Amino acid sequence: MTRDIQAHEYPAMLDFVTRSGLDLGRLVGRRISLDEAPAALAEMDRPVPARAGVTVVELPRP
């Protein structure tokens, strides 16, 4: 989820990210399975995050 950005602003934001050369992989704190998602969501209720970075839920490939 991205806060404070409207849907019509996404193309410009994604274009900026693409052109900037930002390494978005450095923002990822961990990758989890869909089965681990409920526990990860529960961790978000804590006042202090358990870990730094974005948590990415990886879905199984068909």
mmCIF file as Biopython writes it, N, C-alpha, C and O atoms, coordinates in Angstrom:
data_model
#
loop_
_atom_site.group_PDB
_atom_site.id
_atom_site.type_symbol
_atom_site.label_atom_id
_atom_site.label_alt_id
_atom_site.label_comp_id
_atom_site.label_asym_id
_atom_site.label_entity_id
_atom_site.label_seq_id
_atom_site.pdbx_PDB_ins_code
_atom_site.Cartn_x
_atom_site.Cartn_y
_atom_site.Cartn_z
_atom_site.occupancy
_atom_site.B_iso_or_equiv
_atom_site.auth_seq_id
_atom_site.auth_asym_id
_atom_site.pdbx_PDB_model_num
ATOM 1   N N  . MET A ? 1  ? 0.836  -1.169  0.000   1.0 0.0 1  A 1 
ATOM 2   C CA . MET A ? 1  ? 0.000  0.000   0.000   1.0 0.0 1  A 1 
ATOM 3   C C  . MET A ? 1  ? 0.886  1.239   0.000   1.0 0.0 1  A 1 
ATOM 4   O O  . MET A ? 1  ? 1.878  1.299   0.727   1.0 0.0 1  A 1 
ATOM 5   N N  . THR A ? 2  ? 0.535  2.209   -0.800  1.0 0.0 2  A 1 
ATOM 6   C CA . THR A ? 2  ? 1.233  3.479   -0.817  1.0 0.0 2  A 1 
ATOM 7   C C  . THR A ? 2  ? 0.302  4.538   -0.260  1.0 0.0 2  A 1 
ATOM 8   O O  . THR A ? 2  ? -0.845 4.653   -0.690  1.0 0.0 2  A 1 
ATOM 9   N N  . ARG A ? 3  ? 0.782  5.291   0.674   1.0 0.0 3  A 1 
ATOM 10  C CA . ARG A ? 3  ? -0.044 6.327   1.287   1.0 0.0 3  A 1 
ATOM 11  C C  . ARG A ? 3  ? 0.153  7.657   0.576   1.0 0.0 3  A 1 
ATOM 12  O O  . ARG A ? 3  ? 1.217  7.947   0.029   1.0 0.0 3  A 1 
ATOM 13  N N  . ASP A ? 4  ? -0.893 8.442   0.604   1.0 0.0 4  A 1 
ATOM 14  C CA . ASP A ? 4  ? -0.853 9.827   0.124   1.0 0.0 4  A 1 
ATOM 15  C C  . ASP A ? 4  ? -0.525 9.972   -1.358  1.0 0.0 4  A 1 
ATOM 16  O O  . ASP A ? 4  ? 0.009  11.002  -1.773  1.0 0.0 4  A 1 
ATOM 17  N N  . ILE A ? 5  ? -0.830 8.976   -2.146  1.0 0.0 5  A 1 
ATOM 18  C CA . ILE A ? 5  ? -0.661 9.112   -3.595  1.0 0.0 5  A 1 
ATOM 19  C C  . ILE A ? 5  ? -1.937 8.596   -4.250  1.0 0.0 5  A 1 
ATOM 20  O O  . ILE A ? 5  ? -2.441 7.521   -3.924  1.0 0.0 5  A 1 
ATOM 21  N N  . GLN A ? 6  ? -2.434 9.389   -5.172  1.0 0.0 6  A 1 
ATOM 22  C CA . GLN A ? 6  ? -3.664 9.019   -5.857  1.0 0.0 6  A 1 
ATOM 23  C C  . GLN A ? 6  ? -3.346 8.131   -7.056  1.0 0.0 6  A 1 
ATOM 24  O O  . GLN A ? 6  ? -2.240 8.162   -7.595  1.0 0.0 6  A 1 
ATOM 25  N N  . ALA A ? 7  ? -4.327 7.346   -7.457  1.0 0.0 7  A 1 
ATOM 26  C CA . ALA A ? 7  ? -4.126 6.379   -8.540  1.0 0.0 7  A 1 
ATOM 27  C C  . ALA A ? 7  ? -3.591 7.025   -9.812  1.0 0.0 7  A 1 
ATOM 28  O O  . ALA A ? 7  ? -2.751 6.435   -10.492 1.0 0.0 7  A 1 
ATOM 29  N N  . HIS A ? 8  ? -4.059 8.219   -10.147 1.0 0.0 8  A 1 
ATOM 30  C CA . HIS A ? 8  ? -3.604 8.851   -11.390 1.0 0.0 8  A 1 
ATOM 31  C C  . HIS A ? 8  ? -2.142 9.307   -11.309 1.0 0.0 8  A 1 
ATOM 32  O O  . HIS A ? 8  ? -1.546 9.648   -12.331 1.0 0.0 8  A 1 
ATOM 33  N N  . GLU A ? 9  ? -1.561 9.315   -10.107 1.0 0.0 9  A 1 
ATOM 34  C CA . GLU A ? 9  ? -0.168 9.732   -9.942  1.0 0.0 9  A 1 
ATOM 35  C C  . GLU A ? 9  ? 0.818  8.558   -10.050 1.0 0.0 9  A 1 
ATOM 36  O O  . GLU A ? 9  ? 2.028  8.768   -10.143 1.0 0.0 9  A 1 
ATOM 37  N N  . TYR A ? 10 ? 0.305  7.341   -10.040 1.0 0.0 10 A 1 
ATOM 38  C CA . TYR A ? 10 ? 1.177  6.174   -10.089 1.0 0.0 10 A 1 
ATOM 39  C C  . TYR A ? 10 ? 2.068  6.125   -11.335 1.0 0.0 10 A 1 
ATOM 40  O O  . TYR A ? 10 ? 3.263  5.864   -11.197 1.0 0.0 10 A 1 
ATOM 41  N N  . PRO A ? 11 ? 1.549  6.361   -12.535 1.0 0.0 11 A 1 
ATOM 42  C CA . PRO A ? 11 ? 2.433  6.278   -13.708 1.0 0.0 11 A 1 
ATOM 43  C C  . PRO A ? 11 ? 3.649  7.196   -13.598 1.0 0.0 11 A 1 
ATOM 44  O O  . PRO A ? 11 ? 4.758  6.780   -13.933 1.0 0.0 11 A 1 
ATOM 45  N N  . ALA A ? 12 ? 3.468  8.418   -13.142 1.0 0.0 12 A 1 
ATOM 46  C CA . ALA A ? 12 ? 4.600  9.340   -13.007 1.0 0.0 12 A 1 
ATOM 47  C C  . ALA A ? 12 ? 5.571  8.859   -11.937 1.0 0.0 12 A 1 
ATOM 48  O O  . ALA A ? 12 ? 6.785  8.955   -12.112 1.0 0.0 12 A 1 
ATOM 49  N N  . MET A ? 13 ? 5.043  8.340   -10.827 1.0 0.0 13 A 1 
ATOM 50  C CA . MET A ? 13 ? 5.899  7.848   -9.760  1.0 0.0 13 A 1 
ATOM 51  C C  . MET A ? 13 ? 6.718  6.650   -10.231 1.0 0.0 13 A 1 
ATOM 52  O O  . MET A ? 13 ? 7.921  6.575   -9.981  1.0 0.0 13 A 1 
ATOM 53  N N  . LEU A ? 14 ? 6.059  5.710   -10.916 1.0 0.0 14 A 1 
ATOM 54  C CA . LEU A ? 14 ? 6.773  4.535   -11.404 1.0 0.0 14 A 1 
ATOM 55  C C  . LEU A ? 14 ? 7.792  4.897   -12.474 1.0 0.0 14 A 1 
ATOM 56  O O  . LEU A ? 14 ? 8.860  4.290   -12.545 1.0 0.0 14 A 1 
ATOM 57  N N  . ASP A ? 15 ? 7.474  5.872   -13.296 1.0 0.0 15 A 1 
ATOM 58  C CA . ASP A ? 15 ? 8.433  6.355   -14.295 1.0 0.0 15 A 1 
ATOM 59  C C  . ASP A ? 15 ? 9.653  6.951   -13.609 1.0 0.0 15 A 1 
ATOM 60  O O  . ASP A ? 15 ? 10.785 6.714   -14.033 1.0 0.0 15 A 1 
ATOM 61  N N  . PHE A ? 16 ? 9.428  7.722   -12.551 1.0 0.0 16 A 1 
ATOM 62  C CA . PHE A ? 16 ? 10.536 8.300   -11.796 1.0 0.0 16 A 1 
ATOM 63  C C  . PHE A ? 16 ? 11.426 7.205   -11.218 1.0 0.0 16 A 1 
ATOM 64  O O  . PHE A ? 16 ? 12.651 7.273   -11.320 1.0 0.0 16 A 1 
ATOM 65  N N  . VAL A ? 17 ? 10.812 6.208   -10.617 1.0 0.0 17 A 1 
ATOM 66  C CA . VAL A ? 17 ? 11.580 5.116   -10.018 1.0 0.0 17 A 1 
ATOM 67  C C  . VAL A ? 17 ? 12.395 4.397   -11.092 1.0 0.0 17 A 1 
ATOM 68  O O  . VAL A ? 17 ? 13.562 4.071   -10.875 1.0 0.0 17 A 1 
ATOM 69  N N  . THR A ? 18 ? 11.792 4.155   -12.230 1.0 0.0 18 A 1 
ATOM 70  C CA . THR A ? 18 ? 12.486 3.478   -13.324 1.0 0.0 18 A 1 
ATOM 71  C C  . THR A ? 18 ? 13.679 4.297   -13.818 1.0 0.0 18 A 1 
ATOM 72  O O  . THR A ? 18 ? 14.771 3.763   -14.012 1.0 0.0 18 A 1 
ATOM 73  N N  . ARG A ? 19 ? 13.461 5.599   -14.021 1.0 0.0 19 A 1 
ATOM 74  C CA . ARG A ? 19 ? 14.527 6.457   -14.550 1.0 0.0 19 A 1 
ATOM 75  C C  . ARG A ? 19 ? 15.616 6.756   -13.527 1.0 0.0 19 A 1 
ATOM 76  O O  . ARG A ? 19 ? 16.765 6.987   -13.904 1.0 0.0 19 A 1 
ATOM 77  N N  . SER A ? 20 ? 15.279 6.754   -12.248 1.0 0.0 20 A 1 
ATOM 78  C CA . SER A ? 20 ? 16.229 7.174   -11.217 1.0 0.0 20 A 1 
ATOM 79  C C  . SER A ? 20 ? 17.329 6.158   -10.957 1.0 0.0 20 A 1 
ATOM 80  O O  . SER A ? 20 ? 18.397 6.514   -10.458 1.0 0.0 20 A 1 
ATOM 81  N N  . GLY A ? 21 ? 17.080 4.903   -11.288 1.0 0.0 21 A 1 
ATOM 82  C CA . GLY A ? 21 ? 18.070 3.879   -11.014 1.0 0.0 21 A 1 
ATOM 83  C C  . GLY A ? 21 ? 18.102 3.458   -9.549  1.0 0.0 21 A 1 
ATOM 84  O O  . GLY A ? 21 ? 19.059 2.824   -9.104  1.0 0.0 21 A 1 
ATOM 85  N N  . LEU A ? 22 ? 17.064 3.805   -8.802  1.0 0.0 22 A 1 
ATOM 86  C CA . LEU A ? 22 ? 17.001 3.400   -7.398  1.0 0.0 22 A 1 
ATOM 87  C C  . LEU A ? 22 ? 17.025 1.884   -7.283  1.0 0.0 22 A 1 
ATOM 88  O O  . LEU A ? 22 ? 16.371 1.190   -8.061  1.0 0.0 22 A 1 
ATOM 89  N N  . ASP A ? 23 ? 17.767 1.373   -6.326  1.0 0.0 23 A 1 
ATOM 90  C CA . ASP A ? 23 ? 17.809 -0.062  -6.078  1.0 0.0 23 A 1 
ATOM 91  C C  . ASP A ? 23 ? 16.745 -0.377  -5.035  1.0 0.0 23 A 1 
ATOM 92  O O  . ASP A ? 23 ? 17.016 -0.325  -3.836  1.0 0.0 23 A 1 
ATOM 93  N N  . LEU A ? 24 ? 15.535 -0.703  -5.486  1.0 0.0 24 A 1 
ATOM 94  C CA . LEU A ? 24 ? 14.431 -0.954  -4.574  1.0 0.0 24 A 1 
ATOM 95  C C  . LEU A ? 24 ? 14.653 -2.212  -3.742  1.0 0.0 24 A 1 
ATOM 96  O O  . LEU A ? 24 ? 14.058 -2.364  -2.675  1.0 0.0 24 A 1 
ATOM 97  N N  . GLY A ? 25 ? 15.493 -3.099  -4.216  1.0 0.0 25 A 1 
ATOM 98  C CA . GLY A ? 25 ? 15.801 -4.301  -3.465  1.0 0.0 25 A 1 
ATOM 99  C C  . GLY A ? 25 ? 16.415 -4.006  -2.106  1.0 0.0 25 A 1 
ATOM 100 O O  . GLY A ? 25 ? 16.283 -4.801  -1.175  1.0 0.0 25 A 1 
ATOM 101 N N  . ARG A ? 26 ? 17.076 -2.880  -1.990  1.0 0.0 26 A 1 
ATOM 102 C CA . ARG A ? 26 ? 17.693 -2.511  -0.710  1.0 0.0 26 A 1 
ATOM 103 C C  . ARG A ? 26 ? 16.654 -2.124  0.335   1.0 0.0 26 A 1 
ATOM 104 O O  . ARG A ? 26 ? 16.968 -2.072  1.524   1.0 0.0 26 A 1 
ATOM 105 N N  . LEU A ? 27 ? 15.421 -1.852  -0.090  1.0 0.0 27 A 1 
ATOM 106 C CA . LEU A ? 27 ? 14.358 -1.495  0.841   1.0 0.0 27 A 1 
ATOM 107 C C  . LEU A ? 27 ? 13.666 -2.716  1.434   1.0 0.0 27 A 1 
ATOM 108 O O  . LEU A ? 27 ? 12.942 -2.608  2.424   1.0 0.0 27 A 1 
ATOM 109 N N  . VAL A ? 28 ? 13.891 -3.880  0.824   1.0 0.0 28 A 1 
ATOM 110 C CA . VAL A ? 28 ? 13.219 -5.103  1.265   1.0 0.0 28 A 1 
ATOM 111 C C  . VAL A ? 28 ? 13.927 -5.644  2.499   1.0 0.0 28 A 1 
ATOM 112 O O  . VAL A ? 28 ? 15.120 -5.946  2.471   1.0 0.0 28 A 1 
ATOM 113 N N  . GLY A ? 29 ? 13.160 -5.761  3.590   1.0 0.0 29 A 1 
ATOM 114 C CA . GLY A ? 29 ? 13.712 -6.310  4.812   1.0 0.0 29 A 1 
ATOM 115 C C  . GLY A ? 29 ? 13.649 -7.822  4.845   1.0 0.0 29 A 1 
ATOM 116 O O  . GLY A ? 29 ? 14.555 -8.484  5.352   1.0 0.0 29 A 1 
ATOM 117 N N  . ARG A ? 30 ? 12.565 -8.366  4.296   1.0 0.0 30 A 1 
ATOM 118 C CA . ARG A ? 30 ? 12.421 -9.816  4.243   1.0 0.0 30 A 1 
ATOM 119 C C  . ARG A ? 30 ? 11.366 -10.196 3.224   1.0 0.0 30 A 1 
ATOM 120 O O  . ARG A ? 30 ? 10.520 -9.392  2.833   1.0 0.0 30 A 1 
ATOM 121 N N  . ARG A ? 31 ? 11.444 -11.437 2.813   1.0 0.0 31 A 1 
ATOM 122 C CA . ARG A ? 31 ? 10.458 -12.026 1.902   1.0 0.0 31 A 1 
ATOM 123 C C  . ARG A ? 31 ? 9.808  -13.181 2.642   1.0 0.0 31 A 1 
ATOM 124 O O  . ARG A ? 31 ? 10.486 -13.994 3.271   1.0 0.0 31 A 1 
ATOM 125 N N  . ILE A ? 32 ? 8.486  -13.242 2.561   1.0 0.0 32 A 1 
ATOM 126 C CA . ILE A ? 32 ? 7.760  -14.285 3.272   1.0 0.0 32 A 1 
ATOM 127 C C  . ILE A ? 32 ? 6.761  -14.954 2.339   1.0 0.0 32 A 1 
ATOM 128 O O  . ILE A ? 32 ? 6.441  -14.442 1.266   1.0 0.0 32 A 1 
ATOM 129 N N  . SER A ? 33 ? 6.277  -16.112 2.780   1.0 0.0 33 A 1 
ATOM 130 C CA . SER A ? 33 ? 5.251  -16.808 2.015   1.0 0.0 33 A 1 
ATOM 131 C C  . SER A ? 33 ? 3.878  -16.268 2.412   1.0 0.0 33 A 1 
ATOM 132 O O  . SER A ? 33 ? 3.738  -15.550 3.403   1.0 0.0 33 A 1 
ATOM 133 N N  . LEU A ? 34 ? 2.888  -16.621 1.635   1.0 0.0 34 A 1 
ATOM 134 C CA . LEU A ? 34 ? 1.521  -16.207 1.937   1.0 0.0 34 A 1 
ATOM 135 C C  . LEU A ? 34 ? 1.070  -16.780 3.283   1.0 0.0 34 A 1 
ATOM 136 O O  . LEU A ? 34 ? 0.303  -16.141 4.003   1.0 0.0 34 A 1 
ATOM 137 N N  . ASP A ? 35 ? 1.535  -17.959 3.618   1.0 0.0 35 A 1 
ATOM 138 C CA . ASP A ? 35 ? 1.189  -18.569 4.910   1.0 0.0 35 A 1 
ATOM 139 C C  . ASP A ? 35 ? 1.733  -17.765 6.088   1.0 0.0 35 A 1 
ATOM 140 O O  . ASP A ? 35 ? 1.161  -17.805 7.177   1.0 0.0 35 A 1 
ATOM 141 N N  . GLU A ? 36 ? 2.819  -17.041 5.886   1.0 0.0 36 A 1 
ATOM 142 C CA . GLU A ? 36 ? 3.429  -16.245 6.951   1.0 0.0 36 A 1 
ATOM 143 C C  . GLU A ? 36 ? 2.815  -14.849 7.082   1.0 0.0 36 A 1 
ATOM 144 O O  . GLU A ? 36 ? 3.111  -14.123 8.031   1.0 0.0 36 A 1 
ATOM 145 N N  . ALA A ? 37 ? 1.966  -14.479 6.131   1.0 0.0 37 A 1 
ATOM 146 C CA . ALA A ? 37 ? 1.406  -13.125 6.098   1.0 0.0 37 A 1 
ATOM 147 C C  . ALA A ? 37 ? 0.581  -12.758 7.339   1.0 0.0 37 A 1 
ATOM 148 O O  . ALA A ? 37 ? 0.732  -11.643 7.840   1.0 0.0 37 A 1 
ATOM 149 N N  . PRO A ? 38 ? -0.287 -13.645 7.862   1.0 0.0 38 A 1 
ATOM 150 C CA . PRO A ? 38 ? -1.063 -13.257 9.047   1.0 0.0 38 A 1 
ATOM 151 C C  . PRO A ? 38 ? -0.180 -12.864 10.237  1.0 0.0 38 A 1 
ATOM 152 O O  . PRO A ? 38 ? -0.465 -11.879 10.918  1.0 0.0 38 A 1 
ATOM 153 N N  . ALA A ? 39 ? 0.878  -13.618 10.488  1.0 0.0 39 A 1 
ATOM 154 C CA . ALA A ? 39 ? 1.780  -13.281 11.597  1.0 0.0 39 A 1 
ATOM 155 C C  . ALA A ? 39 ? 2.498  -11.962 11.328  1.0 0.0 39 A 1 
ATOM 156 O O  . ALA A ? 39 ? 2.710  -11.168 12.245  1.0 0.0 39 A 1 
ATOM 157 N N  . ALA A ? 40 ? 2.873  -11.729 10.068  1.0 0.0 40 A 1 
ATOM 158 C CA . ALA A ? 40 ? 3.539  -10.471 9.725   1.0 0.0 40 A 1 
ATOM 159 C C  . ALA A ? 40 ? 2.596  -9.289  9.928   1.0 0.0 40 A 1 
ATOM 160 O O  . ALA A ? 40 ? 3.019  -8.229  10.392  1.0 0.0 40 A 1 
ATOM 161 N N  . LEU A ? 41 ? 1.329  -9.465  9.584   1.0 0.0 41 A 1 
ATOM 162 C CA . LEU A ? 41 ? 0.349  -8.392  9.805   1.0 0.0 41 A 1 
ATOM 163 C C  . LEU A ? 41 ? 0.159  -8.136  11.294  1.0 0.0 41 A 1 
ATOM 164 O O  . LEU A ? 41 ? 0.027  -6.985  11.709  1.0 0.0 41 A 1 
ATOM 165 N N  . ALA A ? 42 ? 0.142  -9.182  12.095  1.0 0.0 42 A 1 
ATOM 166 C CA . ALA A ? 42 ? -0.001 -9.018  13.536  1.0 0.0 42 A 1 
ATOM 167 C C  . ALA A ? 42 ? 1.194  -8.253  14.111  1.0 0.0 42 A 1 
ATOM 168 O O  . ALA A ? 42 ? 1.028  -7.460  15.037  1.0 0.0 42 A 1 
ATOM 169 N N  . GLU A ? 43 ? 2.394  -8.482  13.573  1.0 0.0 43 A 1 
ATOM 170 C CA . GLU A ? 43 ? 3.586  -7.754  14.024  1.0 0.0 43 A 1 
ATOM 171 C C  . GLU A ? 43 ? 3.455  -6.254  13.788  1.0 0.0 43 A 1 
ATOM 172 O O  . GLU A ? 43 ? 4.050  -5.456  14.513  1.0 0.0 43 A 1 
ATOM 173 N N  . MET A ? 44 ? 2.685  -5.869  12.785  1.0 0.0 44 A 1 
ATOM 174 C CA . MET A ? 44 ? 2.533  -4.443  12.458  1.0 0.0 44 A 1 
ATOM 175 C C  . MET A ? 44 ? 1.745  -3.687  13.518  1.0 0.0 44 A 1 
ATOM 176 O O  . MET A ? 44 ? 1.731  -2.456  13.515  1.0 0.0 44 A 1 
ATOM 177 N N  . ASP A ? 45 ? 1.091  -4.403  14.422  1.0 0.0 45 A 1 
ATOM 178 C CA . ASP A ? 45 ? 0.348  -3.765  15.509  1.0 0.0 45 A 1 
ATOM 179 C C  . ASP A ? 45 ? 1.260  -3.263  16.616  1.0 0.0 45 A 1 
ATOM 180 O O  . ASP A ? 45 ? 0.842  -2.461  17.451  1.0 0.0 45 A 1 
ATOM 181 N N  . ARG A ? 46 ? 2.486  -3.724  16.629  1.0 0.0 46 A 1 
ATOM 182 C CA . ARG A ? 46 ? 3.429  -3.319  17.673  1.0 0.0 46 A 1 
ATOM 183 C C  . ARG A ? 46 ? 3.841  -1.871  17.477  1.0 0.0 46 A 1 
ATOM 184 O O  . ARG A ? 46 ? 3.955  -1.407  16.343  1.0 0.0 46 A 1 
ATOM 185 N N  . PRO A ? 47 ? 4.069  -1.141  18.584  1.0 0.0 47 A 1 
ATOM 186 C CA . PRO A ? 47 ? 4.473  0.267   18.452  1.0 0.0 47 A 1 
ATOM 187 C C  . PRO A ? 47 ? 5.856  0.444   17.840  1.0 0.0 47 A 1 
ATOM 188 O O  . PRO A ? 47 ? 6.134  1.469   17.218  1.0 0.0 47 A 1 
ATOM 189 N N  . VAL A ? 48 ? 6.726  -0.552  18.013  1.0 0.0 48 A 1 
ATOM 190 C CA . VAL A ? 48 ? 8.069  -0.498  17.434  1.0 0.0 48 A 1 
ATOM 191 C C  . VAL A ? 48 ? 8.205  -1.687  16.490  1.0 0.0 48 A 1 
ATOM 192 O O  . VAL A ? 48 ? 7.988  -2.829  16.893  1.0 0.0 48 A 1 
ATOM 193 N N  . PRO A ? 49 ? 8.563  -1.422  15.234  1.0 0.0 49 A 1 
ATOM 194 C CA . PRO A ? 49 ? 8.670  -2.527  14.272  1.0 0.0 49 A 1 
ATOM 195 C C  . PRO A ? 49 ? 9.678  -3.578  14.724  1.0 0.0 49 A 1 
ATOM 196 O O  . PRO A ? 49 ? 10.709 -3.256  15.314  1.0 0.0 49 A 1 
ATOM 197 N N  . ALA A ? 50 ? 9.363  -4.837  14.439  1.0 0.0 50 A 1 
ATOM 198 C CA . ALA A ? 50 ? 10.252 -5.943  14.794  1.0 0.0 50 A 1 
ATOM 199 C C  . ALA A ? 50 ? 11.511 -5.950  13.933  1.0 0.0 50 A 1 
ATOM 200 O O  . ALA A ? 50 ? 12.555 -6.451  14.351  1.0 0.0 50 A 1 
ATOM 201 N N  . ARG A ? 51 ? 11.405 -5.392  12.729  1.0 0.0 51 A 1 
ATOM 202 C CA . ARG A ? 51 ? 12.553 -5.374  11.812  1.0 0.0 51 A 1 
ATOM 203 C C  . ARG A ? 51 ? 12.396 -4.208  10.841  1.0 0.0 51 A 1 
ATOM 204 O O  . ARG A ? 51 ? 11.306 -3.672  10.640  1.0 0.0 51 A 1 
ATOM 205 N N  . ALA A ? 52 ? 13.508 -3.845  10.261  1.0 0.0 52 A 1 
ATOM 206 C CA . ALA A ? 52 ? 13.502 -2.731  9.307   1.0 0.0 52 A 1 
ATOM 207 C C  . ALA A ? 52 ? 13.208 -3.241  7.906   1.0 0.0 52 A 1 
ATOM 208 O O  . ALA A ? 52 ? 13.442 -4.409  7.596   1.0 0.0 52 A 1 
ATOM 209 N N  . GLY A ? 53 ? 12.699 -2.363  7.075   1.0 0.0 53 A 1 
ATOM 210 C CA . GLY A ? 53 ? 12.478 -2.679  5.674   1.0 0.0 53 A 1 
ATOM 211 C C  . GLY A ? 53 ? 11.065 -3.122  5.382   1.0 0.0 53 A 1 
ATOM 212 O O  . GLY A ? 53 ? 10.258 -3.358  6.281   1.0 0.0 53 A 1 
ATOM 213 N N  . VAL A ? 54 ? 10.792 -3.228  4.105   1.0 0.0 54 A 1 
ATOM 214 C CA . VAL A ? 54 ? 9.485  -3.637  3.608   1.0 0.0 54 A 1 
ATOM 215 C C  . VAL A ? 54 ? 9.427  -5.157  3.593   1.0 0.0 54 A 1 
ATOM 216 O O  . VAL A ? 54 ? 10.398 -5.815  3.218   1.0 0.0 54 A 1 
ATOM 217 N N  . THR A ? 55 ? 8.298  -5.713  3.997   1.0 0.0 55 A 1 
ATOM 218 C CA . THR A ? 55 ? 8.090  -7.154  3.905   1.0 0.0 55 A 1 
ATOM 219 C C  . THR A ? 55 ? 7.346  -7.445  2.605   1.0 0.0 55 A 1 
ATOM 220 O O  . THR A ? 55 ? 6.285  -6.878  2.343   1.0 0.0 55 A 1 
ATOM 221 N N  . VAL A ? 56 ? 7.910  -8.325  1.805   1.0 0.0 56 A 1 
ATOM 222 C CA . VAL A ? 56 ? 7.317  -8.703  0.523   1.0 0.0 56 A 1 
ATOM 223 C C  . VAL A ? 56 ? 6.740  -10.100 0.656   1.0 0.0 56 A 1 
ATOM 224 O O  . VAL A ? 56 ? 7.433  -11.034 1.059   1.0 0.0 56 A 1 
ATOM 225 N N  . VAL A ? 57 ? 5.454  -10.236 0.313   1.0 0.0 57 A 1 
ATOM 226 C CA . VAL A ? 57 ? 4.809  -11.544 0.323   1.0 0.0 57 A 1 
ATOM 227 C C  . VAL A ? 57 ? 4.959  -12.139 -1.073  1.0 0.0 57 A 1 
ATOM 228 O O  . VAL A ? 57 ? 4.468  -11.583 -2.055  1.0 0.0 57 A 1 
ATOM 229 N N  . GLU A ? 58 ? 5.636  -13.264 -1.145  1.0 0.0 58 A 1 
ATOM 230 C CA . GLU A ? 58 ? 5.846  -13.920 -2.435  1.0 0.0 58 A 1 
ATOM 231 C C  . GLU A ? 58 ? 4.791  -14.985 -2.625  1.0 0.0 58 A 1 
ATOM 232 O O  . GLU A ? 58 ? 4.650  -15.889 -1.801  1.0 0.0 58 A 1 
ATOM 233 N N  . LEU A ? 59 ? 4.058  -14.876 -3.704  1.0 0.0 59 A 1 
ATOM 234 C CA . LEU A ? 59 ? 3.001  -15.834 -4.028  1.0 0.0 59 A 1 
ATOM 235 C C  . LEU A ? 59 ? 3.589  -16.985 -4.820  1.0 0.0 59 A 1 
ATOM 236 O O  . LEU A ? 59 ? 4.517  -16.791 -5.604  1.0 0.0 59 A 1 
ATOM 237 N N  . PRO A ? 60 ? 3.050  -18.195 -4.620  1.0 0.0 60 A 1 
ATOM 238 C CA . PRO A ? 60 ? 3.549  -19.337 -5.397  1.0 0.0 60 A 1 
ATOM 239 C C  . PRO A ? 60 ? 3.254  -19.146 -6.876  1.0 0.0 60 A 1 
ATOM 240 O O  . PRO A ? 60 ? 2.210  -18.619 -7.260  1.0 0.0 60 A 1 
ATOM 241 N N  . ARG A ? 61 ? 4.173  -19.575 -7.669  1.0 0.0 61 A 1 
ATOM 242 C CA . ARG A ? 61 ? 3.976  -19.483 -9.136  1.0 0.0 61 A 1 
ATOM 243 C C  . ARG A ? 61 ? 3.199  -20.692 -9.607  1.0 0.0 61 A 1 
ATOM 244 O O  . ARG A ? 61 ? 3.447  -21.814 -9.167  1.0 0.0 61 A 1 
ATOM 245 N N  . PRO A ? 62 ? 2.244  -20.454 -10.520 1.0 0.0 62 A 1 
ATOM 246 C CA . PRO A ? 62 ? 1.453  -21.590 -11.033 1.0 0.0 62 A 1 
ATOM 247 C C  . PRO A ? 62 ? 2.279  -22.541 -11.858 1.0 0.0 62 A 1 
ATOM 248 O O  . PRO A ? 62 ? 1.757  -23.539 -12.355 1.0 0.0 62 A 1 
#
